[in-house]
Amino acid sequence: MKRFKKTMKLIGFVLLIVLASVGIGVTGVPPVPVSRKKEDTIEVTTESTDTPAEETKQVQFLKE
């Protein structure tokens, strides 16, 4: 009787492992949550539209 119980436990354990493997194989592994911290940042870029004449005035003003 002891040997029968031991065999039944082993069969049950193997059956659970097989069922879990089949379940993961059919549905796939759950996706890892993606961090969206970098996607939410807003970057503002501006371009300077100074003409060369204005640029020289600014340089001269800074030198004084």
mmJSON file of the N, C-alpha and C atoms, coordinates in Angstrom:
{"data_MODEL":{"atom_site":{
"group_PDB":["ATOM","ATOM","ATOM","ATOM","ATOM","ATOM","ATOM","ATOM","ATOM","ATOM","ATOM","ATOM","ATOM","ATOM","ATOM","ATOM","ATOM","ATOM","ATOM","ATOM","ATOM","ATOM","ATOM","ATOM","ATOM","ATOM","ATOM","ATOM","ATOM","ATOM","ATOM","ATOM","ATOM","ATOM","ATOM","ATOM","ATOM","ATOM","ATOM","ATOM","ATOM","ATOM","ATOM","ATOM","ATOM","ATOM","ATOM","ATOM","ATOM","ATOM","ATOM","ATOM","ATOM","ATOM","ATOM","ATOM","ATOM","ATOM","ATOM","ATOM","ATOM","ATOM","ATOM","ATOM","ATOM","ATOM","ATOM","ATOM","ATOM","ATOM","ATOM","ATOM","ATOM","ATOM","ATOM","ATOM","ATOM","ATOM","ATOM","ATOM","ATOM","ATOM","ATOM","ATOM","ATOM","ATOM","ATOM","ATOM","ATOM","ATOM","ATOM","ATOM","ATOM","ATOM","ATOM","ATOM","ATOM","ATOM","ATOM","ATOM","ATOM","ATOM","ATOM","ATOM","ATOM","ATOM","ATOM","ATOM","ATOM","ATOM","ATOM","ATOM","ATOM","ATOM","ATOM","ATOM","ATOM","ATOM","ATOM","ATOM","ATOM","ATOM","ATOM","ATOM","ATOM","ATOM","ATOM","ATOM","ATOM","ATOM","ATOM","ATOM","ATOM","ATOM","ATOM","ATOM","ATOM","ATOM","ATOM","ATOM","ATOM","ATOM","ATOM","ATOM","ATOM","ATOM","ATOM","ATOM","ATOM","ATOM","ATOM","ATOM","ATOM","ATOM","ATOM","ATOM","ATOM","ATOM","ATOM","ATOM","ATOM","ATOM","ATOM","ATOM","ATOM","ATOM","ATOM","ATOM","ATOM","ATOM","ATOM","ATOM","ATOM","ATOM","ATOM","ATOM","ATOM","ATOM","ATOM","ATOM","ATOM","ATOM","ATOM","ATOM","ATOM","ATOM","ATOM","ATOM","ATOM","ATOM","ATOM","ATOM"],
"id":[1,2,3,4,5,6,7,8,9,10,11,12,13,14,15,16,17,18,19,20,21,22,23,24,25,26,27,28,29,30,31,32,33,34,35,36,37,38,39,40,41,42,43,44,45,46,47,48,49,50,51,52,53,54,55,56,57,58,59,60,61,62,63,64,65,66,67,68,69,70,71,72,73,74,75,76,77,78,79,80,81,82,83,84,85,86,87,88,89,90,91,92,93,94,95,96,97,98,99,100,101,102,103,104,105,106,107,108,109,110,111,112,113,114,115,116,117,118,119,120,121,122,123,124,125,126,127,128,129,130,131,132,133,134,135,136,137,138,139,140,141,142,143,144,145,146,147,148,149,150,151,152,153,154,155,156,157,158,159,160,161,162,163,164,165,166,167,168,169,170,171,172,173,174,175,176,177,178,179,180,181,182,183,184,185,186,187,188,189,190,191,192],
"type_symbol":["N","C","C","N","C","C","N","C","C","N","C","C","N","C","C","N","C","C","N","C","C","N","C","C","N","C","C","N","C","C","N","C","C","N","C","C","N","C","C","N","C","C","N","C","C","N","C","C","N","C","C","N","C","C","N","C","C","N","C","C","N","C","C","N","C","C","N","C","C","N","C","C","N","C","C","N","C","C","N","C","C","N","C","C","N","C","C","N","C","C","N","C","C","N","C","C","N","C","C","N","C","C","N","C","C","N","C","C","N","C","C","N","C","C","N","C","C","N","C","C","N","C","C","N","C","C","N","C","C","N","C","C","N","C","C","N","C","C","N","C","C","N","C","C","N","C","C","N","C","C","N","C","C","N","C","C","N","C","C","N","C","C","N","C","C","N","C","C","N","C","C","N","C","C","N","C","C","N","C","C","N","C","C","N","C","C","N","C","C","N","C","C"],
"label_atom_id":["N","CA","C","N","CA","C","N","CA","C","N","CA","C","N","CA","C","N","CA","C","N","CA","C","N","CA","C","N","CA","C","N","CA","C","N","CA","C","N","CA","C","N","CA","C","N","CA","C","N","CA","C","N","CA","C","N","CA","C","N","CA","C","N","CA","C","N","CA","C","N","CA","C","N","CA","C","N","CA","C","N","CA","C","N","CA","C","N","CA","C","N","CA","C","N","CA","C","N","CA","C","N","CA","C","N","CA","C","N","CA","C","N","CA","C","N","CA","C","N","CA","C","N","CA","C","N","CA","C","N","CA","C","N","CA","C","N","CA","C","N","CA","C","N","CA","C","N","CA","C","N","CA","C","N","CA","C","N","CA","C","N","CA","C","N","CA","C","N","CA","C","N","CA","C","N","CA","C","N","CA","C","N","CA","C","N","CA","C","N","CA","C","N","CA","C","N","CA","C","N","CA","C","N","CA","C","N","CA","C","N","CA","C","N","CA","C","N","CA","C","N","CA","C"],
"label_alt_id":[null,null,null,null,null,null,null,null,null,null,null,null,null,null,null,null,null,null,null,null,null,null,null,null,null,null,null,null,null,null,null,null,null,null,null,null,null,null,null,null,null,null,null,null,null,null,null,null,null,null,null,null,null,null,null,null,null,null,null,null,null,null,null,null,null,null,null,null,null,null,null,null,null,null,null,null,null,null,null,null,null,null,null,null,null,null,null,null,null,null,null,null,null,null,null,null,null,null,null,null,null,null,null,null,null,null,null,null,null,null,null,null,null,null,null,null,null,null,null,null,null,null,null,null,null,null,null,null,null,null,null,null,null,null,null,null,null,null,null,null,null,null,null,null,null,null,null,null,null,null,null,null,null,null,null,null,null,null,null,null,null,null,null,null,null,null,null,null,null,null,null,null,null,null,null,null,null,null,null,null,null,null,null,null,null,null,null,null,null,null,null,null],
"label_comp_id":["MET","MET","MET","LYS","LYS","LYS","ARG","ARG","ARG","PHE","PHE","PHE","LYS","LYS","LYS","LYS","LYS","LYS","THR","THR","THR","MET","MET","MET","LYS","LYS","LYS","LEU","LEU","LEU","ILE","ILE","ILE","GLY","GLY","GLY","PHE","PHE","PHE","VAL","VAL","VAL","LEU","LEU","LEU","LEU","LEU","LEU","ILE","ILE","ILE","VAL","VAL","VAL","LEU","LEU","LEU","ALA","ALA","ALA","SER","SER","SER","VAL","VAL","VAL","GLY","GLY","GLY","ILE","ILE","ILE","GLY","GLY","GLY","VAL","VAL","VAL","THR","THR","THR","GLY","GLY","GLY","VAL","VAL","VAL","PRO","PRO","PRO","PRO","PRO","PRO","VAL","VAL","VAL","PRO","PRO","PRO","VAL","VAL","VAL","SER","SER","SER","ARG","ARG","ARG","LYS","LYS","LYS","LYS","LYS","LYS","GLU","GLU","GLU","ASP","ASP","ASP","THR","THR","THR","ILE","ILE","ILE","GLU","GLU","GLU","VAL","VAL","VAL","THR","THR","THR","THR","THR","THR","GLU","GLU","GLU","SER","SER","SER","THR","THR","THR","ASP","ASP","ASP","THR","THR","THR","PRO","PRO","PRO","ALA","ALA","ALA","GLU","GLU","GLU","GLU","GLU","GLU","THR","THR","THR","LYS","LYS","LYS","GLN","GLN","GLN","VAL","VAL","VAL","GLN","GLN","GLN","PHE","PHE","PHE","LEU","LEU","LEU","LYS","LYS","LYS","GLU","GLU","GLU"],
"label_asym_id":["A","A","A","A","A","A","A","A","A","A","A","A","A","A","A","A","A","A","A","A","A","A","A","A","A","A","A","A","A","A","A","A","A","A","A","A","A","A","A","A","A","A","A","A","A","A","A","A","A","A","A","A","A","A","A","A","A","A","A","A","A","A","A","A","A","A","A","A","A","A","A","A","A","A","A","A","A","A","A","A","A","A","A","A","A","A","A","A","A","A","A","A","A","A","A","A","A","A","A","A","A","A","A","A","A","A","A","A","A","A","A","A","A","A","A","A","A","A","A","A","A","A","A","A","A","A","A","A","A","A","A","A","A","A","A","A","A","A","A","A","A","A","A","A","A","A","A","A","A","A","A","A","A","A","A","A","A","A","A","A","A","A","A","A","A","A","A","A","A","A","A","A","A","A","A","A","A","A","A","A","A","A","A","A","A","A","A","A","A","A","A","A"],
"label_entity_id":["1","1","1","1","1","1","1","1","1","1","1","1","1","1","1","1","1","1","1","1","1","1","1","1","1","1","1","1","1","1","1","1","1","1","1","1","1","1","1","1","1","1","1","1","1","1","1","1","1","1","1","1","1","1","1","1","1","1","1","1","1","1","1","1","1","1","1","1","1","1","1","1","1","1","1","1","1","1","1","1","1","1","1","1","1","1","1","1","1","1","1","1","1","1","1","1","1","1","1","1","1","1","1","1","1","1","1","1","1","1","1","1","1","1","1","1","1","1","1","1","1","1","1","1","1","1","1","1","1","1","1","1","1","1","1","1","1","1","1","1","1","1","1","1","1","1","1","1","1","1","1","1","1","1","1","1","1","1","1","1","1","1","1","1","1","1","1","1","1","1","1","1","1","1","1","1","1","1","1","1","1","1","1","1","1","1","1","1","1","1","1","1"],
"label_seq_id":[1,1,1,2,2,2,3,3,3,4,4,4,5,5,5,6,6,6,7,7,7,8,8,8,9,9,9,10,10,10,11,11,11,12,12,12,13,13,13,14,14,14,15,15,15,16,16,16,17,17,17,18,18,18,19,19,19,20,20,20,21,21,21,22,22,22,23,23,23,24,24,24,25,25,25,26,26,26,27,27,27,28,28,28,29,29,29,30,30,30,31,31,31,32,32,32,33,33,33,34,34,34,35,35,35,36,36,36,37,37,37,38,38,38,39,39,39,40,40,40,41,41,41,42,42,42,43,43,43,44,44,44,45,45,45,46,46,46,47,47,47,48,48,48,49,49,49,50,50,50,51,51,51,52,52,52,53,53,53,54,54,54,55,55,55,56,56,56,57,57,57,58,58,58,59,59,59,60,60,60,61,61,61,62,62,62,63,63,63,64,64,64],
"pdbx_PDB_ins_code":[null,null,null,null,null,null,null,null,null,null,null,null,null,null,null,null,null,null,null,null,null,null,null,null,null,null,null,null,null,null,null,null,null,null,null,null,null,null,null,null,null,null,null,null,null,null,null,null,null,null,null,null,null,null,null,null,null,null,null,null,null,null,null,null,null,null,null,null,null,null,null,null,null,null,null,null,null,null,null,null,null,null,null,null,null,null,null,null,null,null,null,null,null,null,null,null,null,null,null,null,null,null,null,null,null,null,null,null,null,null,null,null,null,null,null,null,null,null,null,null,null,null,null,null,null,null,null,null,null,null,null,null,null,null,null,null,null,null,null,null,null,null,null,null,null,null,null,null,null,null,null,null,null,null,null,null,null,null,null,null,null,null,null,null,null,null,null,null,null,null,null,null,null,null,null,null,null,null,null,null,null,null,null,null,null,null,null,null,null,null,null,null],
"Cartn_x":[0.826,0.0,0.878,2.004,2.904,3.465,3.825,4.385,3.337,2.093,1.003,0.789,0.768,0.584,1.747,2.96,4.13,4.055,3.629,3.503,2.407,1.305,0.199,0.62,1.38,1.876,2.805,3.667,4.589,3.837,2.84,2.031,1.282,0.733,0.025,0.951,2.162,3.142,3.541,3.804,4.171,3.011,1.789,0.606,0.459,0.683,0.61,1.67,2.862,3.931,3.587,3.044,2.667,1.549,0.539,-0.572,-0.094,0.801,1.338,2.133,2.918,3.71,2.822,1.774,0.842,0.123,-0.278,-0.953,-0.082,1.172,2.094,2.37,2.46,2.713,1.571,0.329,-0.839,-1.054,-1.017,-1.325,-0.097,1.059,2.275,2.557,3.728,4.141,3.527,3.035,2.472,3.532,3.143,4.125,4.629,5.849,6.459,5.957,5.5,5.023,6.139,5.81,6.794,6.748,7.895,7.977,7.783,6.804,6.513,7.047,7.964,8.496,9.199,9.952,10.683,9.761,8.651,7.743,6.943,6.758,5.933,6.673,7.967,8.714,8.478,8.319,8.077,9.338,9.835,11.052,10.705,11.056,10.779,12.089,12.084,13.278,12.933,13.779,13.565,14.842,14.665,15.809,15.9,17.097,17.329,17.228,16.518,16.351,17.042,18.132,18.863,19.579,19.563,20.304,21.755,22.655,24.076,24.311,23.559,23.748,23.367,22.237,21.816,22.805,23.348,24.283,25.547,26.04,27.25,26.954,25.742,25.367,25.362,24.854,24.801,26.205,27.099,28.463,29.169,28.938,29.563,29.021,27.745,27.132,27.716,27.932,28.479,29.934,30.675,32.081,32.215,31.237,31.326,31.107],
"Cartn_y":[-1.195,0.0,1.271,1.208,2.362,2.646,1.593,1.745,2.315,1.912,2.406,3.912,4.347,5.762,6.598,6.075,6.778,6.931,5.888,5.925,6.9,6.914,7.829,9.292,9.577,10.935,11.357,10.45,10.742,10.99,10.177,10.355,11.685,12.033,13.31,14.494,14.385,15.454,15.633,14.543,14.591,15.153,14.756,15.251,16.769,17.272,18.724,19.47,18.933,19.575,19.574,18.456,18.371,19.36,19.441,20.375,21.824,22.153,23.52,23.832,22.899,23.115,23.298,22.5,22.627,23.968,24.386,25.673,26.835,26.811,27.879,27.805,26.602,26.448,26.961,26.777,27.206,28.707,29.242,30.659,31.544,31.015,31.82,32.429,32.971,33.586,34.975,35.392,36.74,37.803,38.879,39.922,40.67,41.132,41.912,43.34,43.958,45.338,46.282,47.161,48.079,49.392,49.904,51.191,52.293,53.143,54.217,55.561,55.543,56.771,57.614,56.994,57.735,58.25,57.572,57.982,59.225,59.457,60.566,61.898,61.894,63.142,63.95,65.244,66.149,66.975,66.952,67.69,68.805,70.028,71.184,71.627,71.717,72.181,73.44,74.432,75.679,76.011,76.68,77.09,78.608,79.084,80.515,81.035,82.137,82.707,84.06,84.228,85.492,85.644,86.865,87.16,87.439,87.375,87.632,89.023,90.027,91.383,91.434,90.806,90.795,89.998,88.97,88.127,88.911,89.743,90.523,91.584,92.129,93.109,92.471,91.25,90.554,90.237,89.848,89.539,90.798,91.913,93.178,93.607,93.426,93.81,92.957,91.695,90.803,91.156,91.661,91.992,93.236,94.105,95.367,95.167],
"Cartn_z":[0.0,0.0,0.0,0.733,0.764,-0.629,-1.289,-2.637,-3.59,-3.457,-4.304,-4.082,-2.806,-2.486,-3.041,-2.901,-3.393,-4.909,-5.595,-7.046,-7.466,-6.751,-7.075,-6.879,-5.82,-5.591,-6.723,-7.143,-8.224,-9.533,-9.823,-11.037,-10.986,-9.819,-9.659,-9.86,-9.313,-9.457,-10.914,-11.602,-13.019,-13.841,-13.501,-14.221,-14.054,-12.853,-12.628,-13.444,-13.494,-14.268,-15.755,-16.243,-17.658,-17.965,-17.095,-17.323,-17.31,-16.4,-16.346,-17.61,-18.073,-19.286,-20.511,-20.593,-21.728,-21.658,-20.472,-20.314,-20.724,-20.343,-20.732,-22.231,-22.767,-24.195,-25.045,-24.581,-25.356,-25.251,-24.03,-23.841,-23.94,-23.716,-23.755,-22.395,-22.268,-21.02,-20.933,-19.764,-19.654,-19.952,-20.617,-20.969,-19.741,-19.842,-18.773,-18.898,-17.802,-17.904,-18.342,-19.278,-19.837,-19.068,-18.733,-18.063,-19.099,-18.903,-19.853,-19.368,-18.461,-17.899,-18.964,-19.838,-20.864,-21.958,-22.21,-23.273,-22.887,-21.575,-21.13,-21.086,-21.244,-21.179,-22.45,-22.268,-23.391,-23.598,-24.8,-25.117,-26.082,-25.708,-26.542,-27.173,-28.488,-29.183,-29.959,-29.853,-30.583,-31.349,-32.437,-33.244,-33.229,-33.174,-33.172,-34.614,-34.778,-36.123,-36.219,-35.467,-35.502,-36.847,-37.314,-38.544,-38.17,-39.105,-38.792,-38.211,-38.638,-38.116,-36.64,-36.289,-34.887,-34.041,-34.63,-33.911,-33.552,-34.464,-34.171,-33.117,-33.125,-32.112,-30.732,-30.67,-29.382,-28.891,-29.768,-29.39,-28.892,-29.586,-29.164,-27.815,-27.569,-26.306,-25.173,-25.438,-24.405,-24.096,-25.082,-24.857,-24.001,-24.047,-23.286,-21.853],
"occupancy":[1.0,1.0,1.0,1.0,1.0,1.0,1.0,1.0,1.0,1.0,1.0,1.0,1.0,1.0,1.0,1.0,1.0,1.0,1.0,1.0,1.0,1.0,1.0,1.0,1.0,1.0,1.0,1.0,1.0,1.0,1.0,1.0,1.0,1.0,1.0,1.0,1.0,1.0,1.0,1.0,1.0,1.0,1.0,1.0,1.0,1.0,1.0,1.0,1.0,1.0,1.0,1.0,1.0,1.0,1.0,1.0,1.0,1.0,1.0,1.0,1.0,1.0,1.0,1.0,1.0,1.0,1.0,1.0,1.0,1.0,1.0,1.0,1.0,1.0,1.0,1.0,1.0,1.0,1.0,1.0,1.0,1.0,1.0,1.0,1.0,1.0,1.0,1.0,1.0,1.0,1.0,1.0,1.0,1.0,1.0,1.0,1.0,1.0,1.0,1.0,1.0,1.0,1.0,1.0,1.0,1.0,1.0,1.0,1.0,1.0,1.0,1.0,1.0,1.0,1.0,1.0,1.0,1.0,1.0,1.0,1.0,1.0,1.0,1.0,1.0,1.0,1.0,1.0,1.0,1.0,1.0,1.0,1.0,1.0,1.0,1.0,1.0,1.0,1.0,1.0,1.0,1.0,1.0,1.0,1.0,1.0,1.0,1.0,1.0,1.0,1.0,1.0,1.0,1.0,1.0,1.0,1.0,1.0,1.0,1.0,1.0,1.0,1.0,1.0,1.0,1.0,1.0,1.0,1.0,1.0,1.0,1.0,1.0,1.0,1.0,1.0,1.0,1.0,1.0,1.0,1.0,1.0,1.0,1.0,1.0,1.0,1.0,1.0,1.0,1.0,1.0,1.0],
"B_iso_or_equiv":[0.0,0.0,0.0,0.0,0.0,0.0,0.0,0.0,0.0,0.0,0.0,0.0,0.0,0.0,0.0,0.0,0.0,0.0,0.0,0.0,0.0,0.0,0.0,0.0,0.0,0.0,0.0,0.0,0.0,0.0,0.0,0.0,0.0,0.0,0.0,0.0,0.0,0.0,0.0,0.0,0.0,0.0,0.0,0.0,0.0,0.0,0.0,0.0,0.0,0.0,0.0,0.0,0.0,0.0,0.0,0.0,0.0,0.0,0.0,0.0,0.0,0.0,0.0,0.0,0.0,0.0,0.0,0.0,0.0,0.0,0.0,0.0,0.0,0.0,0.0,0.0,0.0,0.0,0.0,0.0,0.0,0.0,0.0,0.0,0.0,0.0,0.0,0.0,0.0,0.0,0.0,0.0,0.0,0.0,0.0,0.0,0.0,0.0,0.0,0.0,0.0,0.0,0.0,0.0,0.0,0.0,0.0,0.0,0.0,0.0,0.0,0.0,0.0,0.0,0.0,0.0,0.0,0.0,0.0,0.0,0.0,0.0,0.0,0.0,0.0,0.0,0.0,0.0,0.0,0.0,0.0,0.0,0.0,0.0,0.0,0.0,0.0,0.0,0.0,0.0,0.0,0.0,0.0,0.0,0.0,0.0,0.0,0.0,0.0,0.0,0.0,0.0,0.0,0.0,0.0,0.0,0.0,0.0,0.0,0.0,0.0,0.0,0.0,0.0,0.0,0.0,0.0,0.0,0.0,0.0,0.0,0.0,0.0,0.0,0.0,0.0,0.0,0.0,0.0,0.0,0.0,0.0,0.0,0.0,0.0,0.0,0.0,0.0,0.0,0.0,0.0,0.0],
"pdbx_formal_charge":[null,null,null,null,null,null,null,null,null,null,null,null,null,null,null,null,null,null,null,null,null,null,null,null,null,null,null,null,null,null,null,null,null,null,null,null,null,null,null,null,null,null,null,null,null,null,null,null,null,null,null,null,null,null,null,null,null,null,null,null,null,null,null,null,null,null,null,null,null,null,null,null,null,null,null,null,null,null,null,null,null,null,null,null,null,null,null,null,null,null,null,null,null,null,null,null,null,null,null,null,null,null,null,null,null,null,null,null,null,null,null,null,null,null,null,null,null,null,null,null,null,null,null,null,null,null,null,null,null,null,null,null,null,null,null,null,null,null,null,null,null,null,null,null,null,null,null,null,null,null,null,null,null,null,null,null,null,null,null,null,null,null,null,null,null,null,null,null,null,null,null,null,null,null,null,null,null,null,null,null,null,null,null,null,null,null,null,null,null,null,null,null],
"auth_seq_id":[1,1,1,2,2,2,3,3,3,4,4,4,5,5,5,6,6,6,7,7,7,8,8,8,9,9,9,10,10,10,11,11,11,12,12,12,13,13,13,14,14,14,15,15,15,16,16,16,17,17,17,18,18,18,19,19,19,20,20,20,21,21,21,22,22,22,23,23,23,24,24,24,25,25,25,26,26,26,27,27,27,28,28,28,29,29,29,30,30,30,31,31,31,32,32,32,33,33,33,34,34,34,35,35,35,36,36,36,37,37,37,38,38,38,39,39,39,40,40,40,41,41,41,42,42,42,43,43,43,44,44,44,45,45,45,46,46,46,47,47,47,48,48,48,49,49,49,50,50,50,51,51,51,52,52,52,53,53,53,54,54,54,55,55,55,56,56,56,57,57,57,58,58,58,59,59,59,60,60,60,61,61,61,62,62,62,63,63,63,64,64,64],
"auth_comp_id":["MET","MET","MET","LYS","LYS","LYS","ARG","ARG","ARG","PHE","PHE","PHE","LYS","LYS","LYS","LYS","LYS","LYS","THR","THR","THR","MET","MET","MET","LYS","LYS","LYS","LEU","LEU","LEU","ILE","ILE","ILE","GLY","GLY","GLY","PHE","PHE","PHE","VAL","VAL","VAL","LEU","LEU","LEU","LEU","LEU","LEU","ILE","ILE","ILE","VAL","VAL","VAL","LEU","LEU","LEU","ALA","ALA","ALA","SER","SER","SER","VAL","VAL","VAL","GLY","GLY","GLY","ILE","ILE","ILE","GLY","GLY","GLY","VAL","VAL","VAL","THR","THR","THR","GLY","GLY","GLY","VAL","VAL","VAL","PRO","PRO","PRO","PRO","PRO","PRO","VAL","VAL","VAL","PRO","PRO","PRO","VAL","VAL","VAL","SER","SER","SER","ARG","ARG","ARG","LYS","LYS","LYS","LYS","LYS","LYS","GLU","GLU","GLU","ASP","ASP","ASP","THR","THR","THR","ILE","ILE","ILE","GLU","GLU","GLU","VAL","VAL","VAL","THR","THR","THR","THR","THR","THR","GLU","GLU","GLU","SER","SER","SER","THR","THR","THR","ASP","ASP","ASP","THR","THR","THR","PRO","PRO","PRO","ALA","ALA","ALA","GLU","GLU","GLU","GLU","GLU","GLU","THR","THR","THR","LYS","LYS","LYS","GLN","GLN","GLN","VAL","VAL","VAL","GLN","GLN","GLN","PHE","PHE","PHE","LEU","LEU","LEU","LYS","LYS","LYS","GLU","GLU","GLU"],
"auth_asym_id":["A","A","A","A","A","A","A","A","A","A","A","A","A","A","A","A","A","A","A","A","A","A","A","A","A","A","A","A","A","A","A","A","A","A","A","A","A","A","A","A","A","A","A","A","A","A","A","A","A","A","A","A","A","A","A","A","A","A","A","A","A","A","A","A","A","A","A","A","A","A","A","A","A","A","A","A","A","A","A","A","A","A","A","A","A","A","A","A","A","A","A","A","A","A","A","A","A","A","A","A","A","A","A","A","A","A","A","A","A","A","A","A","A","A","A","A","A","A","A","A","A","A","A","A","A","A","A","A","A","A","A","A","A","A","A","A","A","A","A","A","A","A","A","A","A","A","A","A","A","A","A","A","A","A","A","A","A","A","A","A","A","A","A","A","A","A","A","A","A","A","A","A","A","A","A","A","A","A","A","A","A","A","A","A","A","A","A","A","A","A","A","A"],
"auth_atom_id":["N","CA","C","N","CA","C","N","CA","C","N","CA","C","N","CA","C","N","CA","C","N","CA","C","N","CA","C","N","CA","C","N","CA","C","N","CA","C","N","CA","C","N","CA","C","N","CA","C","N","CA","C","N","CA","C","N","CA","C","N","CA","C","N","CA","C","N","CA","C","N","CA","C","N","CA","C","N","CA","C","N","CA","C","N","CA","C","N","CA","C","N","CA","C","N","CA","C","N","CA","C","N","CA","C","N","CA","C","N","CA","C","N","CA","C","N","CA","C","N","CA","C","N","CA","C","N","CA","C","N","CA","C","N","CA","C","N","CA","C","N","CA","C","N","CA","C","N","CA","C","N","CA","C","N","CA","C","N","CA","C","N","CA","C","N","CA","C","N","CA","C","N","CA","C","N","CA","C","N","CA","C","N","CA","C","N","CA","C","N","CA","C","N","CA","C","N","CA","C","N","CA","C","N","CA","C","N","CA","C","N","CA","C","N","CA","C","N","CA","C","N","CA","C"],
"pdbx_PDB_model_num":[1,1,1,1,1,1,1,1,1,1,1,1,1,1,1,1,1,1,1,1,1,1,1,1,1,1,1,1,1,1,1,1,1,1,1,1,1,1,1,1,1,1,1,1,1,1,1,1,1,1,1,1,1,1,1,1,1,1,1,1,1,1,1,1,1,1,1,1,1,1,1,1,1,1,1,1,1,1,1,1,1,1,1,1,1,1,1,1,1,1,1,1,1,1,1,1,1,1,1,1,1,1,1,1,1,1,1,1,1,1,1,1,1,1,1,1,1,1,1,1,1,1,1,1,1,1,1,1,1,1,1,1,1,1,1,1,1,1,1,1,1,1,1,1,1,1,1,1,1,1,1,1,1,1,1,1,1,1,1,1,1,1,1,1,1,1,1,1,1,1,1,1,1,1,1,1,1,1,1,1,1,1,1,1,1,1,1,1,1,1,1,1]
}}}
